[in-house]
Amino acid sequence: MLSRETLEIYRRTTPGGRLKVALEMIRENTPRLFRGTDAEIERQFEILRWQNNERNRNMLTAIARTRYGSETAQESDK
């Protein structure tokens, strides 16, 4: 989790600045993904896939909750 100060700095950064940071992080960290035995590398990618799936599931759950909440609010307005 990022600190409030870090989030504020990130929010004030231009889109180009955010892209630069993201690309720098990718460049620095990509070699680490391929260090180790074949089994260790496969495990690392398995963990990344699991984390990505969890993030996607959480976002879809939040979207569904928001959508459901807005539909309920619209029905009560009738």
Buried (B, 14 or more C-beta within 10 A) or exposed (E): EEEEEEEEEEEEEEEEEEEEEEEEEEEEEEEEEEEEEEEEEEEBEEEEEEEEEEEEEEEEEEEEEEEEEEEEEEEEEE
